[in-house]
Amino acid sequence: MCASAQPLSLSERSNVSEKRVIAKSVTVVLGLSVCGISGYLLYLFLKKDEDDDYSDTINKASNFKMLRVPIPRDMVIPLLGPGGRTLQQMEEQSNTKIIFQDYQDAFGVHCIVRGTIEACHIAENLILEFVRNQPPVVSEDIFIPLPCIEMLRDKITEICSTSGAKVSADSDRSSPMKRLTIKGTQEQISVAKSLLDKVVEKYQRSQEQIEATLAKREPRLPPKSGDSPKSIGSPKVERISPVPGQPDAQFEVYVSAMVDPSRFWLQIVGPKAAELDVLVEEMTEYYRKQENRDSHVVEKVNKGDLVAAIFQYDGKWYRAEVLSITDENPPQAELYYVDYGDTDLVPVEELYELRTDFLRLHFQAIECFLARIDPVGESWSVDAVDKFEEWTHVAQWKKLSAKINGYCVRERTRAKREGSPMPGVDLFDVNNEQDVDIAQELVSHGYAVFKKDVDLRPSSRTTSVSNVSVASSS
């Protein structure tokens, strides 16, 4: 008989079959959940090293065979088990090798078992018994606060891998709560829920710490005057923009200062606001000491300088920028408090150099205008300004909900350089049972009119969680 007609040896047949099966089995990955991909790929990788000497681990007898056992696709991950240990135990008990292969039938996945005839049947019985004894796969929905999604991005793969469950989120971005669907056995779902609860608890603890810090804020009462505070530029100024993919996202704010509904300043409620309170306390403690002030005396104060200055209405020290210097004797500096938006006149001799580390936080005052409305007449009336101040709780540190509703380019008097376009916002007072649309209230009381060609559909608060993207202007 010629050499080409000779049958392949057991080892050769094993290698050929293995290459064909492994090549086809790669496609199974496409059908697995995100949670099982890493474990499955790792499993195949480990098996490759083991399979190289497979011929040494089984009888080289003529009764060697390869058996195909169909299983439901959702049984692949349970059958693998944590770290592939379940399948490894079956292989050891039956003295076989088992891999997966994608297949075009009702099941979709087949277990390819290789070994002696007797060993293959033992493995087949183990696989089928395992599948029969598996608890049914169910799904359950849970709801978590939307900001927790950011914390979950780094944890979701770990949660899926640890629990064996599949976790997916819905695409609704307008609700304050995010729906997660957990699919798996009841035990897997319970493990996944406990892991998710830990993430939510961590988020809630951080929020409670922020709330506790902000609750200590005392009302800041800026002077009322006819002069409009001048907005200034600086290298580090907070700005607000919609979350990517969430143009209607709403967020909590304080109104820290105002001129009228067309010019006011917001602070975003969140970690940065808490950091600001810590910074103010540090500055106040530092500059109250005469020896520290003596080491930070400014030889000459110029327009645009950043300085440390006391605010006469609460006796605390703040970051400020010099807008102008009067010709009076002694001269006074018109200051813009960069974290609040208000202005004041302070004697030049009471200004001090700002310690470098006190610049670590971006300036928090964000200049805005109330979208959708204009004043009745050419300018805002005194009553309109008073009502706006009352309804927005200016500098009283009561939360409002805000939503970005356009931008405008307005000429600004800047001590340093121009900033980003000014955001227009819708504001909602959420401190009572009924949410109040500030713009609608001004119109209803005859202080304002809606702009022409503006969307007048009813608007309401959909969430009061802080979910804005904050960055420094370039």
C-alpha positions in Angstrom: 0.0 0.0 0.0 1.4 3.4 -0.9 2.3 5.9 1.9 -0.5 8.3 0.9 -3.1 5.7 1.6 -1.9 4.8 5.1 -4.2 5.8 8.0 -3.2 8.6 10.3 -1.8 7.7 13.6 -3.7 8.4 16.8 -1.6 11.4 17.7 -1.9 12.9 14.1 -5.7 12.4 14.1 -5.9 14.1 17.5 -3.9 17.1 16.3 -5.9 17.5 13.1 -9.2 17.2 14.9 -8.0 19.6 17.6 -7.1 22.3 15.1 -10.4 22.1 13.3 -12.4 22.2 16.5 -10.4 25.1 18.0 -10.7 27.1 14.8 -14.5 26.7 14.8 -14.8 27.2 18.6 -13.6 30.8 18.4 -16.9 31.8 17.0 -18.6 30.8 20.3 -17.1 33.9 21.8 -19.4 36.0 19.7 -22.4 34.5 21.4 -21.2 34.8 25.0 -22.1 37.6 27.3 -19.5 40.3 28.1 -19.0 38.8 31.5 -17.9 35.4 30.1 -15.6 36.5 27.3 -12.4 37.0 29.4 -12.8 33.7 31.3 -13.6 31.8 28.1 -10.6 33.1 26.2 -8.4 32.4 29.2 -9.8 28.9 29.3 -9.0 28.3 25.6 -5.5 29.7 26.1 -4.8 27.4 29.0 -6.2 24.4 27.2 -3.9 25.0 24.2 -0.9 24.4 26.3 -2.4 21.3 27.8 -3.6 19.9 24.5 0.0 19.9 23.1 0.7 16.7 25.0 -2.8 15.3 25.0 -1.7 12.1 23.3 0.4 11.4 26.4 -2.6 11.6 28.8 -5.0 9.0 27.1 -4.8 5.5 25.9 -3.3 5.3 22.4 -5.8 2.6 21.5 -8.1 2.2 18.6 -11.2 2.9 20.8 -10.2 6.6 20.9 -13.1 8.8 19.7 -14.5 12.4 19.6 -18.1 12.9 20.9 -20.3 15.9 20.3 -22.7 16.9 23.2 -25.1 19.7 22.4 -25.9 22.1 25.2 -27.9 25.4 25.5 -25.8 28.5 24.8 -26.6 29.9 28.2 -25.0 26.8 29.8 -21.5 27.6 28.6 -20.6 29.9 31.4 -22.1 27.8 34.2 -20.4 24.7 32.7 -17.0 26.5 32.7 -17.5 27.5 36.3 -15.4 30.1 38.2 -12.0 30.2 36.5 -12.9 27.1 34.4 -12.8 24.9 37.5 -16.1 23.1 36.9 -15.2 21.9 33.5 -11.7 21.0 34.7 -13.2 18.7 37.3 -15.3 17.0 34.7 -12.2 16.4 32.6 -10.4 14.9 35.5 -13.3 12.7 36.5 -13.7 11.3 33.0 -10.1 11.4 31.8 -11.2 13.4 28.7 -10.6 16.8 27.1 -13.6 19.0 26.5 -13.8 22.2 24.4 -16.7 24.2 23.0 -17.7 24.5 19.3 -20.2 26.9 17.7 -22.8 24.9 15.7 -25.7 25.8 13.5 -28.6 24.0 15.3 -31.2 24.6 17.9 -28.7 24.5 20.7 -26.0 26.7 19.1 -23.1 25.3 21.2 -21.7 21.8 21.3 -19.2 20.3 23.8 -16.5 18.4 21.9 -15.3 15.5 24.1 -12.2 13.6 23.3 -11.0 10.4 24.9 -11.7 6.7 25.0 -15.2 5.5 24.1 -15.9 4.7 27.8 -14.4 8.0 29.0 -16.4 10.0 26.4 -19.7 8.5 27.6 -18.8 9.2 31.3 -18.1 12.9 30.3 -21.3 13.0 28.3 -23.3 11.8 31.4 -21.6 14.3 33.6 -22.4 17.2 31.2 -26.0 16.2 30.7 -26.5 15.7 34.4 -25.0 19.1 35.1 -27.3 20.8 32.6 -30.4 19.0 34.0 -29.5 20.0 37.5 -28.9 23.7 36.7 -31.6 26.0 38.2 -33.6 28.0 35.7 -32.2 31.2 34.3 -34.3 34.2 35.2 -34.0 38.0 35.1 -34.6 40.7 37.6 -34.6 44.5 37.3 -33.1 46.8 39.9 -32.8 50.6 39.9 -29.8 52.6 41.0 -29.0 56.4 41.0 -27.8 57.6 37.6 -24.4 58.9 39.0 -23.6 55.4 40.2 -23.2 54.3 36.5 -19.8 56.1 36.4 -18.6 54.2 39.5 -19.9 50.9 37.9 -18.0 51.3 34.7 -14.8 49.9 36.3 -16.7 47.3 38.3 -19.2 45.8 36.0 -16.9 43.2 34.4 -15.7 42.2 37.9 -19.3 41.9 39.1 -20.3 39.7 36.1 -17.2 37.5 36.5 -17.6 37.0 40.3 -21.4 36.4 40.2 -21.7 34.6 36.9 -24.7 36.8 36.1 -25.1 39.1 33.1 -25.8 42.7 33.9 -27.1 45.2 31.3 -28.4 48.8 31.5 -31.2 50.4 29.7 -30.6 53.3 27.3 -32.9 55.8 29.1 -30.8 58.8 30.2 -33.6 61.1 31.3 -34.6 59.4 34.5 -32.8 60.0 37.8 -32.7 56.2 38.4 -31.0 53.8 36.0 -32.6 50.4 35.4 -30.2 47.4 35.4 -31.3 44.0 34.2 -29.6 41.1 35.9 -29.9 37.7 34.2 -28.8 34.4 35.6 -29.8 31.8 38.2 -31.3 33.1 41.4 -28.1 32.5 43.3 -26.1 34.4 40.6 -28.6 37.3 40.8 -28.3 37.4 44.6 -24.5 37.7 44.4 -24.6 40.3 41.7 -27.2 42.4 43.7 -25.0 42.3 46.8 -22.0 43.5 44.8 -24.1 46.3 43.2 -25.4 47.3 46.6 -21.9 47.9 47.8 -21.3 50.3 44.9 -24.5 52.1 45.7 -23.6 52.3 49.4 -20.2 53.7 48.5 -21.8 56.4 46.4 -24.4 57.2 49.1 -21.7 57.6 51.7 -19.8 60.0 49.5 -23.0 62.0 48.9 -23.7 62.1 52.6 -20.2 63.5 53.3 -20.7 66.2 50.7 -24.2 67.0 52.1 -22.7 67.2 55.6 -20.0 69.6 54.5 -22.4 71.8 52.5 -24.9 71.9 55.3 -22.5 73.9 57.3 -22.6 76.8 54.9 -23.8 80.1 56.3 -25.8 82.6 54.2 -23.5 84.9 52.3 -25.2 88.3 51.9 -23.6 90.4 49.1 -24.5 94.1 48.9 -27.2 95.2 46.6 -26.2 97.9 44.3 -27.0 99.2 40.8 -23.5 98.4 39.5 -23.3 95.1 37.7 -20.6 92.8 38.8 -18.1 92.4 35.9 -17.3 88.8 34.9 -13.6 88.1 34.5 -11.4 85.6 32.8 -8.8 83.4 34.4 -6.8 80.3 33.5 -8.9 78.0 35.6 -12.7 78.6 35.5 -15.4 76.0 35.9 -17.8 75.6 33.1 -20.9 73.4 32.6 -21.8 71.4 29.6 -24.2 68.5 29.0 -23.2 65.0 29.7 -22.2 63.4 26.4 -25.4 61.8 25.0 -27.5 63.6 27.6 -28.4 67.1 26.4 -31.4 67.3 28.7 -29.5 66.2 31.8 -30.3 68.3 34.9 -28.0 69.0 37.8 -28.2 70.7 41.3 -26.9 74.2 41.7 -26.7 77.1 44.1 -27.3 80.7 42.9 -24.3 82.4 44.5 -24.8 85.9 43.2 -27.0 87.9 40.8 -27.6 91.1 39.0 -30.9 90.2 37.4 -32.4 87.2 35.6 -30.1 87.9 32.6 -26.9 87.8 34.7 -26.3 85.6 37.7 -23.7 83.1 38.9 -24.1 79.4 39.7 -22.1 77.0 41.8 -22.5 73.3 41.0 -23.6 71.2 44.0 -21.1 68.3 44.4 -17.6 67.5 45.4 -16.1 70.7 44.1 -18.5 72.8 46.2 -17.4 70.8 49.3 -13.7 71.3 48.3 -14.4 75.1 48.1 -15.8 75.2 51.6 -12.6 73.4 52.9 -10.5 75.9 50.9 -12.3 78.9 52.4 -11.8 77.5 55.9 -8.1 77.0 55.3 -7.6 80.5 53.9 -9.6 82.1 56.7 -7.5 80.2 59.4 -4.3 81.2 57.6 -4.9 84.8 56.8 -6.4 85.6 60.2 -2.9 85.3 61.7 -0.9 88.6 61.5 2.4 86.8 60.9 1.0 85.1 57.8 -0.4 88.3 56.4 3.0 90.0 57.0 4.7 87.3 54.8 2.3 87.9 51.9 2.2 91.7 51.6 1.7 92.9 48.0 4.1 95.7 47.1 1.9 97.0 44.2 -1.6 95.9 43.3 -2.5 95.9 39.6 -5.6 95.2 37.6 -6.0 91.5 37.0 -4.0 90.4 40.1 -5.3 87.4 42.0 -5.4 88.2 45.7 -6.6 86.9 49.1 -9.2 89.3 50.5 -11.7 89.3 53.4 -15.4 89.6 52.7 -16.8 92.2 55.1 -20.2 90.5 55.5 -19.0 87.3 57.0 -15.4 87.9 58.0 -14.0 85.0 55.9 -11.1 85.1 53.4 -11.7 84.3 49.7 -10.0 84.3 46.4 -10.6 87.4 44.4 -9.4 89.2 41.2 -8.7 92.9 41.0 -11.1 94.6 38.5 -9.9 98.2 39.0 -8.3 100.5 41.5 -9.9 103.8 42.6 -8.1 107.2 42.7 -9.2 107.7 46.3 -6.8 108.2 49.2 -6.3 105.6 50.5 -7.0 103.7 47.2 -9.6 100.9 47.1 -9.7 97.9 44.8 -12.9 96.7 43.1 -12.8 92.9 43.6 -14.5 90.1 41.9 -14.8 87.1 44.1 -14.0 84.4 41.6 -15.9 81.5 43.4 -19.1 83.4 44.0 -19.5 86.1 41.3 -20.2 89.1 43.5 -18.0 92.2 43.8 -17.0 94.6 46.6 -14.7 97.5 47.3 -11.8 96.7 49.7 -8.8 98.9 50.7 -5.7 98.1 48.7 -3.7 97.8 51.9 -6.0 94.9 53.0 -5.2 92.7 50.0 -2.6 90.0 50.3 -0.7 87.7 48.0 -2.6 84.5 47.3 -0.6 81.5 48.5 0.1 79.2 45.5 -1.6 76.1 46.9 -4.8 78.0 47.3 -5.1 78.0 43.5 -5.5 74.2 43.4 -9.2 74.4 42.8 -10.8 75.9 39.7 -12.8 79.1 40.2 -16.3 78.0 41.0 -18.5 81.0 39.9 -20.2 80.2 36.5 -21.9 83.2 34.9 -25.3 82.3 33.3 -28.6 83.8 32.1 -32.1 82.6 32.4 -33.1 81.0 29.1 -36.4 81.5 27.2 -37.4 84.9 28.6 -36.8 88.6 28.2 -37.7 91.4 30.6 -40.9 93.4 30.1 -39.5 96.6 28.6 -35.9 97.4 28.0 -34.5 96.3 31.3 -35.5 94.3 34.4 -37.7 96.1 36.9 -36.7 96.4 40.6 -39.6 94.1 41.5 -38.5 91.5 38.9 -35.0 91.5 40.3 -36.3 91.2 43.9 -38.6 88.3 43.0 -35.8 86.5 41.1 -33.5 86.9 44.1 -36.2 85.5 46.4 -37.3 82.6 44.3 -33.7 81.5 43.6 -32.5 81.9 47.2 -29.4 83.8 46.2 -26.5 83.0 48.5 -28.8 81.1 50.9 -27.4 77.7 49.8 -30.7 76.2 48.9 -30.5 73.8 46.0 -32.1 74.4 42.6 -32.3 72.2 39.6 -30.8 73.5 36.4 -30.8 72.4 32.8 -28.7 73.9 30.0 -30.9 75.5 27.3 -28.6 77.2 24.9 -25.6 79.6 24.9 -25.0 83.2 24.0 -21.9 85.2 23.1 -21.8 88.3 25.2 -19.2 91.0 25.4 -17.6 90.8 28.7 -15.2 93.0 30.6 -12.4 90.6 31.4 -9.4 91.2 33.6 -7.4 88.4 31.9 -9.0 86.8 28.9 -12.2 85.7 27.3 -13.9 82.6 28.5 -16.4 80.2 27.0 -19.9 81.3 25.6 -22.3 82.0 28.4 -24.8 79.2 29.1 -28.5 79.9 29.3 -30.3 77.7 31.8 -33.7 76.8 33.0 -34.0 76.9 36.8 -36.4 75.0 39.0 -37.0 75.6 42.7 -37.2 72.1 44.2 -37.4 73.0 47.9 -41.1 72.5 48.2 -43.5 69.7 47.3 -44.2 71.4 43.9 -41.3 72.2 41.6 -41.4 75.8 40.5 -40.2 76.9 37.0 -38.6 80.3 37.7 -38.9 81.5 34.1 -42.6 80.6 34.0 -43.2 82.3 37.4 -41.6 85.6 36.1 -43.9 85.5 33.1 -47.0 84.6 35.1 -46.4 87.6 37.4 -45.9 90.0 34.5 -42.2 90.5 35.0 -41.0 88.8 31.8 -42.2 87.6 28.4 -41.2 84.5 26.6 -38.8 85.0 23.7 -40.2 84.6 20.2 -39.6 81.3 18.4 -38.7 79.6 21.7 -39.9 76.1 22.6 -42.7 76.7 25.1 -43.5 73.1 25.9 -44.0 72.5 29.6 -40.7 71.9 31.2 -40.1 70.2 34.5 -37.4 68.8 36.6 -36.6 65.2 35.8 -33.7 64.7 38.2 -31.9 66.7 40.8 -28.8 64.6 40.9 -25.5 66.2 40.0 -24.6 64.8 36.7 -22.8 67.5 34.8 -19.4 67.4 33.1 -17.1 69.9 34.6 -13.9 71.0 33.1 -11.5 74.0 33.0 -11.7 76.4 30.1 -8.6 76.4 28.0 
